[in-house]
Amino acid sequence: MYQHLVFGQNVARVAPKTLKTSAKGIAFIKEWEGFVENAYNDALGYCTIGYGHLIAKNKCEDITLPSEFKGGISKVKADALFLKRLPNFEKAVQRDITVPLYQYEFDALVSLLFNTGSNFLNVGGAGKGETKIKKYINAGHYAKGADEMRDVTNGGLEGLVKRRLSEIKLFKTNVYDASH
């Protein structure tokens, strides 16, 4: 059994299927995504709004914005969209990771998938196959799997480099630090 002390208490890794993103994990992801009231093109040129809510895999100027996003959205609406989408990424971690995780490891992986897509662990690797992240973690090489996140930066985009380092730190040390 994998255990360690958290605030003086023994905590064990548990099956991912029993986990949901913690409040600290939600705050961590939202801080990295940032709130943007109006539709904008993300680093890949995809039309996005709120806390990283993908509207379309096209530039905003190349599509007709859905009426619900014309004129922007409130933080309340962005929160609702965020919470509606979050279970997709939790389920992806639960589906793809077959070994027990600590809460903070789960949160780090959900953050990664929120940013890269729910199928990333299966199709983000070399040749569009399973990632080394998934392979190493499922083989019990947790730290090695986390270290592989360093390569998920779309060619070294500064913001993604910082985010991945923060997710690795979270995965390895239980430190929720989204400062950037």
N, C-alpha and C positions, 0 to 999 in steps of 0.2 A: 504494500500500500504506500502511495506517495503522500507524505504529510509534511507540513511545516507550520511554524507558529505565525499567526496573524493576531496582533494585539494581545499576545499572551495566550491565545487559544490554539489548540491543534486543529488544523483544517486539512481535509483530505481532498484530493482531486476526485471529481465525480463525473459520471457519464454526461456528455454534452447534452443529451436529450432532456436532462433534468434542469438545464440552465436557461435563463433568459438574460438579456442585457441588463446590467445593474444600473442604478441611477447615476453612478459615477461614470459608467460606460456610455450612457446616453449623453451626459454632459460633455464627455471627451469627444465623441463623434461630432456633436453639434458645434463644438468649438472649432474643430478642424474644418468642418464644412463651411461654417460661417453662415449667417443669415443675409440673404440678398432679396430685397423686396420686389425688384423688377426682374423680368427675364433677362438672361445674359448668356453669352457663349463661354463655356468652361474652357479649360486648357486644351481640350481636344476639339473645340469648336462645336460642342453639343449645346443645344438650347436647354438651359437649366434655370431653376428658380428656388427660392426658399433655402432650406438646408440641403443643398445638393440634389434637389428633386429634378430628375431628367424629364424634360418635356418631349424632346425629340433628338434623334441622332443626326440632326441637321443644325445649321446655324439658325438663330432666331429670325434673322432677316430673310431666310429662305422658306419660312413656313408661315402659315396663318396661325397665330397663337390661339389656343382654346380660350373661349370667352371667360372662363374662370381665372385666367392669368392676365388678361388685358387690364392694364392699370395697376398691376402688381398684386401682391398678397400681403396679408397681415402676419405678424408673428404667430398669432393663434392658428391661422390657417396653415402656416408652415409647420408648426408643431404637429397639427393633426395629420398632415401629409407624411411627416417624418415617422410618426408612430404607426401609421398605416403600413408603411413600407418596411419598417424594421423587422417584423417577423419573417419576411422573405430571406433576410440575411442570417437571422438566427437559425432558421430551418436549414439553410445551406451548410452552416458549420455543423449542425447536428447530423446532417446527412453525410458529410464528407470526412469528418474527424471521428475516428472509431475508438480512440483511447480517452481515458479520463482527463479532464482539464480542471484547473483552478478557475474561479470566477474571472479573474483578471486576464487569464490566457484566452478565455472565451470572448471577453469584451474586446481584446486586441484583434482577434480574428474577425469578429463582427465588424469592427471598424475598417479593417482591410477590405472585406467584401462589400461593405457599404460604398466604398470608394472605387472598387474595381469591377464589381458585378457579382451576382450570386453564384455564377458558375465558374468563377475565376480559378478556384482550387483544382477544378477538373480540366480546364481548357487553357489555362494561362501559362503552362509550362512549355518547354522546348518542343517544337513540332506541334504545338497546340494540344498537348496532352496534360496529364496530371502535373501539378507543380511539385518542385522539390520541397516546398513548404509542407504540403499535404503528406508526401511520402515520408519525410523525416519525422514529422510529428507522429504519424500513425505507426512508425517503427519505434516510437519511444525516445527519439532523439529530439526532444523539445527545443533545446537551445539552438541546435543546428537548423531546425525548421524555421525558428524565428529569425535567425540570421539571414535566411534566404529572402526575407522580405526586403532586404536592401536593394535587390535587383528590380523591384516593382516600382519604377520611377519614370516611366515613359521617356527613357533616354536621359535621365538625370535632371528632370524639372525640379528646381530648387524647393518649391513647396512640397512636392511629393517626397523628396529626399528627407526633408525635415519630418514630415508626417510618418514615414516608414521608420525613421530612427526613434520617434516617440512611441510608435506601436511596438517596436522591438523592446524598448525600455519597459513599457507596460507589461508585455508578455513575460519578460524575464524577471522583473523586480516589483511588480504590483504598484508602480508609481504612475498615477494618472496625471501626466503633465502635457497639456496641449498648448503650451506657450510657443509662439512662433513669430 
